[in-house]
Amino acid sequence: MLIAKNIEFSYQKDQKFNIPDLTLKEGEQLLILGQSGSGKTTILNILGGLLKPHQGEVFINGTSLYGLSGAALDKFRGNNIGIIFQKPHILAPLTVEENLKLANFFSGKDGRKNENLLSDLGILHKRKAKVNTLSEGEAQRVSIARALANSPKVILADEPTASLDDVNAANVVKLLKEQAEKFNAVLIIVTHDQRVKDHIANQITIGGEA
Amino acid sequence: MNMLKLSWKYLIAKPLNTGLNILLLALGLAIITVLIVIQDQFESKMTRDAQGIDLVVGAKGSPLQLILSSVYHIDFPTGNIDMNDAMALSRNRLVKNIIPMGLGDNYQGYRIVGTNYDYLDLYNAQVQEGSKWDKPFDVVLGFEVATKLGLGIGDNFVGSHGIGSSSHEHDEHPYTITGILQPMGNVLDKLILTSIESVWYTHDDDHDHGKFEESVAKTGFPETDEDREVTSLLIQYRNPMAAVQLPRYINSRSALQAASPSFEISRLFELLGVGVKLIQGLAIVIIVIAGLGIFIALFNSLKERKYDLAVMRTLGASSGQLFIHIVLEGVILTVLGAIVGILIGHLFIGILVMQNDQGAISTLSASVFLVEELWIIAYAVAVGIIASLIPAWSAYQTDIAKQLTKS
């Protein structure tokens, strides 16, 4: 399902990121732990098709990500990869529902499952709300719903719990796991948050001990 | 959700900014709209009213004034001419048709024109109700005069001397309305038409009531033994040669002046052209500033929106779609600006017409839309595209990973 091979990347010549090879099957989950500056986000960006590595390849469902050209890669990403960021980044001019519909629009999906998704995440009653009326936890759940709106094969989460309190953090991780299992999707969470550790058994640590 | 709706949502998220940009552009385009609508209507009205009139002859003075008073009935007449001179001219072989006019009176601001049936035939005017004048003091009202003043067949009124509405009245003999013209869409709508004899007899000091019962002249000049005057003559040439010879021949005679409507009107437009150019320039400056305003608004909002754009990319938007997203914002702004501008322009003309129910402006219509106004929308779209090109290009080049990592 997801294969990363021989990935090399550096922002500066003398500072190379050591990126391990990854092979994940459908429904598998992985926690990548590492301190700030260890290159966690860089890995996620490379896996998500947002940042082209200097060497190596990423295969999702048999397709080489960086073998795709500009617009095709964008479309592929919209269809197959759901990305969740540390901050929710809900598009403020749009309502919760419209944020999901936008994701559907860009990848050409119909968005029939949007309402189920919102109700699974407990935010169906907020579907007409604007982002500035949501709490932090609600906003993060909206961003999860948006990342899942196109039923992705791969879910990538970058520090999804960093700005949340304990209760919300546990909730978000639980929801991510549940949804990933439901879609039978690969779930990769990148974090330095120790609270997440107990939830996912399959872990790797990069850039020294976390 | 689609691109148009997405751009629209971003625009209405900033209503004040968006509103200001639309208003500024609308203002510039409204000025252009007013200019082209007025210019078009004046020009077509001027040509329509002067149709079939090759030359106007009257007393010496300003030729433009002679044309404005005798053809368009918007200025004061230059004075009167002796009827013997006029009749001598009518026998000239270069003259095909000659229509005498006696001007100088009004009723409530509507001008009373003494003439003959030829004047009606010039515009192919038909009587809608009643009949044409037959006796002195019979009048036929233009359609608008009848409706505005609420007068009908058989009603009487007393004319006033002069052509403004508050001059002294000729109280001796009232006019009787015998007919009302059909709506013509030209200068006749605002005129009260009667025979030359009526105009003469109103101004006579002694009243010979015997004459009042005789029929008036329907064509040519009235027959009279007395020394009479007319105000002006509308002339049709017999052949193209007349255009060269007749004005020179008439102007060389001391008492008369000849003026060509087409020449004087193009001279008038030339004079007005300077003012029109000035206002046009002002409008273009406003439009350019509006374009700059849109550019700055888009460019500034882009700084805040780089993150949103990067998020859209992660959701599957291509860089081309982001480019279109920004250009659409510019285009929506300017198309709205154009529509609002055109409406403001027409509203302005409407108000102008409402406040001037007589005179030159009152003949304008606010509800006539021109094909040129579609061009205004096209220009506006061009302004929108140009103003949004640089911001859109910058959106196109958004580096997603860098943008998302920055937070």
Interface residues (C-beta under 8 A of the other chain):
Chain A: T41 N45 G48 L50 L51 G70 A71 D74 K75 R77 G78 N79 I81 I83 F85 Q86 K87 H89 L91 A92 P93 L94 E98 K101 L102 A103 N104 F105 F106 S107 R146 N150
Chain B: M1 N2 L6 K9 Y10 I12 A13 Y307 D308 V311 M312 R313 T314 L315 G316 A317 S318 S319 G320 Q321 I400 A401 L404 T405 S407
